[in-house]
Amino acid sequence: MENLSLLIVSLMLFIIAYQVVFVLTLDKKRKGLNDYEKLLNLRDWYQKIADEACSSYIIDSVEKRGHEVIAQFNALNANLIEIQNQHRNLQEQQKKLHSSLLEEQKLLSEYFENYS
């Protein structure tokens, strides 16, 4: 009977030791999973920050290029206004030259009529 009780006590100690080891193993795996989840969260955060930085860079470069294009359009607009002013001045000069040519033609016609 003593051997049986000793065997039962030994078996119970073995079961308790096995349960403790099992609980410790599960605890380590749970901590490992928590660490893995933290790493996944950090990776997601890093990707999010990298995407935001990339988006910010793209927005800044597009904004810069937009300002350059606007400056070019302003320069082209100024050139267009200058060309329109020159065109207007040339039209006025052409009208004056045409008027003076008509006047000269009229005077020449009168001159030839008087001497014919």
Number of C-alpha atoms within 10 A of each C-alpha: 6 7 8 9 10 11 12 12 12 12 12 12 12 12 12 12 12 12 12 12 12 12 12 12 12 12 12 12 12 12 12 12 12 12 12 12 12 12 12 12 12 12 12 12 12 12 12 12 12 12 12 12 12 12 12 12 12 12 12 12 12 12 12 12 12 12 12 12 12 12 12 12 12 12 12 12 12 12 12 12 12 12 12 12 12 12 12 12 12 12 12 12 12 12 12 12 12 12 12 12 12 12 12 12 12 12 12 12 11 12 11 10 9 8 6 6
